[in-house]
Amino acid sequence: MTAAEPKPDPEKVDVPWTLLKVLDWTKAHFESRGITTARLDAELILARVLKMERIMLYARFDQPLRHDELAAIRALVARRARREPLAYILGEREFWSLTFEVSPAVLIPRPDTETLVEVTLDVLRGVTRPVIIDVGTGSGCVATALAKERPDATVYALEISDEACAIAHRNRDRHGLTDRIQIFKSDLLGGLPRSVTQASVIWANLPYIPEASIDGLMPEVRAYEPRGALTGGQDGLDLIRRLVHESRARFEQPIPPPMTLEADPGQMTIIADLLRAGGHKDVRLHEDAARMLRVASAR
């Protein structure tokens, strides 16, 4: 850019900024704020405001933007520059090729958690009409993914937060699973109806971050995502320990129901030991797409 060229600042709405100029300025602005997904975030914000597919941003790169469009873009850019997660700004996130409503009441679904879906489906292979218990459902993304993949399954989704329960209900209904997923407010297994006497698998992505580690997380997580869905006590495993114990106490059978648990790679061997100590058999550890241990299963 030469000295004679104007700075492409969307604040100056009297300048006829084209779509590409605003996109490039937004990308640079996000990079200056330490956002590693700067171009993608810029594209998604512009695509949302302009109501077009991302590819069309480049097909119409020389399209001038109106003052009202620039104002709407500026408002969302300011939020993202403060490191508010883009998923909360847009109000949705994709998971398992499905779109889910999200808000600061729930954790944002992450690609790593798709490993939990894959492992749970593998545990259920050969089981007809499975009963799936989802502990800490949050947005309901995993419960929905499993119900979509296993149309013969009955899913019980448990969640302690009222706000998260409401979002899980909306996501369930959005994907046409009102009759397949039952949602209950529950502290771990405490709110599961007593009529449920068996489980083909209990899965959970419970809070597992040690309390002392929260301040070291990236700003999008520590400042915006619900702390109650992140922290798991001094070593991060308080709720996981409780769930392993409850899974045996709740179902009266010689071997506790199969389980799949997501946690930090550094916690996997401890969780495997907890499962074995709780009477679980055939305990295995599974890697995610980045070749990091992500899920423990007991079949």
N, C-alpha and C positions, 0 to 999 in steps of 0.2 A: 504494500500500500504506500503510495507516495504522499508527500506532505500536503499536496493539493487536494487529495481525496478526503471526503468527510468521514469521520468515524461512524461506523454503522451501529449507532446506538438507538435501540427501539424507544428509548425515552423521548427522543426527538421525533414526534409523530408528524411534524411538518415536512420531513424528508421522505420522499417516496421510496421507502425501502422495499426491495423485492424479496420474494420468499427465500431465495438462496442467501441473500445478504443477512437476513435476520437469522437464518439457520446457522450460518458461519459465525455470526456474532455471539449467538447463544452458546454454541459449542465452546468458543474461546472463553466466554464468561464462566461456564461451568468448569472448564479445566483450571481456571485461575482459583477456583474454590476447592480444588482437590477432588473433583468428581471424576472417577475413572471411566464411567460410561457416558461421557459428555455428549458425543454425537448421537448415540442412541436416545438418550433422554431428551435432547433437543428435538430430534425427529418425532418422538412420541408426543411431546407437548404440542408441536405445531400441527401434527396430524389430528390431534384431538380438537384443538380450537378450530381448525379449518375444515373438520369433518371430511377428511380424505385419507386414503391409504398412504402409507409411508412412501411407497414407490412414486406416487403422484407428486410428492414434494419436489422431486427432481425432474419429472416430466413437465412441471409448471414452474421451473426454477426462476423464470423472469417475471412471474406474476406479481404486480405491486399489491401490497397489503393495505387494507383500509384502516382508518384510525381505530375503529372499534375492535378489529382483529388484533392490532398491535397492543391495544390496552389489555385484552384478554390474555394474550401471550405473555405480556409483561408481568401480570399478576401471578401466573403459574411459574414463570422463570424465577421470580423473587422467592417463592416458596422453596423451589428446588435448590436455589443457591444457599438457602439457610440449612441445607442438608436434610430437609424433610423428604422421606422416601417417596419416590415417584409413584409407587403403587397406591399410597395414601392420597396423593394429589389427584390421581386419575380415578381412584375409588375402585380399582379392580386389578387382578393379577391372573396370569395364565398359569395353569398347573395341569399336567397330564393332558395337554391339548384341550383343556376346558377353561372357561373364564369364570372367575370367582370374585364376588364382592369382598372388599377388605376395607377396614377402617383401623384407627389406632386402638380399637378394642381387641384386635386379634393380631397374631403374628402374620407376617407376610409369607405366603407359601414359597418355599425355596426348591430349586432343582434337586438338591441333595435328598430331599424327602421323597422324591420319586423312587429312590432305592427302597424305601420302606414299603411302597406299594408293590414293587416287583417281588420283594422277599415274601411279603404277606400272601400274594397270589401263588407263589411257589409252595408255601406251607399248605395252602388250601387245595393244591392239586390232588385230584382224586376224591375230594370230599364233596358229597352231594348236599345241596341245600344247606350251606354252611351258616352258622350263627357267628357274626363278627361283632366284637365289642371294641369300640373306638374310645379310648380314654383320653380326655383333653382334646376334644375335636376342633376347638378354635373356629376357623372359618368353615369347617366341614369338608375341606378339600380332599383329604385322604378317604374319608367315609364315602364321599361322592364318587371318587375314582374307583374304589373297590366295588361299590354297588353297580357302577356302569360296566365294569369288567365281569362281574359275577351276577347276572340277572336272577339267579336262583337263590341269592343270599338274602338273609335278614340282617340288618345292621342296626345296632344300638350305639348311638353317639352320646357320650357323656361329657359335660362341660360345667365347670364351677361358676363361670361368669355369665350373668344375665345378658349383658350386651353381646357377648360372643354367641350365646345360644340363639339370640335373635338373628344374627348374621348367618349362622349355620342353617337356621330354618329357611331363610330367604334363598340361600345357595341350593339347599336341597330342593325347594320348590322350583327354582329357576331351571334345574336340570331334570324336572319331571320325576322326582324320586320321593314324592310325598308319602306314598304307600310302602316304600321300601326301607326308609331310614327313620327310626324313631329317636328323638332327641330328648334327653333328660338333663335337668340341672343336677349336678352330682359332684361330690368331692371324691375323686377316684371312683371306686366301685360302689360307694355308699348309696348312691341314688338309683342303682340298677334295680329294676323291679324284681321282687322275689320270685316271680313266675318264671324268670329266666334261670333255668337250672343247668344249662350246659353252654359251652362256648367252643366253637371250632378254632378260634384264635382270638387272643386279646392283643391289640396293638396299641402303641402309645408313642407320641413324641412329646414327652413331658419336659418342663423346665429342667435344664441340666448345667447351666453356667454357674460356677462358684461365685458367691456374693462378691468376693474381693476382685473378681475379674471384670465386673460390669463396667467400671470406669475406663477400662482399656479397649472397649469395643468401639467400632466406628460410630461416628455421630448419628447416622441414620438409625442405628439400633439403640444405643444407650439413651438418646434423647426423645425418641418417638415411639418405639415399640413397647407394648405393655410389660412393665418390669415383672409382674406376677407370672407372666408366661415365659420368662427368661431364667430367673434365678431358682436354683435348686438347693439352697443352703450352703454350708461351709465348703463342701467338696462337690456340690452340684447334684448329688445323688439321693437327697432326702426323699423325694417323691417316688423315685424309681424303686428304692428299697421298700417303701410302703406298698407300692403296687405289687411287687413280687410277693410280699407277704399276704396281701389281701387276695391275690389270685388263687392262692392255695386254700385260704380260710373260707373264701366265698363259695367255692365249688367243692363239694364233698366227693372226692374221687381219689384213687390211689396216686395218680400222677396229675399235677396241675395242668390246666389247659395250655395248649401251645401259645407262645408269646412272640411278638416281634417288637423290639424297642430301638428307637433312634437316640443317639447321643454323640458326644464328642469322641473322635478317634482315640484320644488318650484315656478314655473311660471304659473302653470296650472290654478289656480283659477283666476289670473289676466287675462289670455287669455280668459277664459270663460266669464268674465265680458266684455272684449273688443268685443267679438262676439255678446253678447246680446245687447250691446250699439250700435253695427253696424246694428241692425235689424235682426240678425240671430235667428232662433228658434230651439227648441229642442237641446239645448247645453248639451253635455255629456263629461265626462272625463273618460279615459280608462287607465288601468294599463298594464305595460309590463310584461314579463315573471318573472321579479324579484319583482313583486307586487308594482312597483313604478308607479305613475301617469306619463304617457309619451305622450299621444295624446289627444287633444281636438277636438271634432267633433260638427258640427252644421248641422242638416239634413234638 
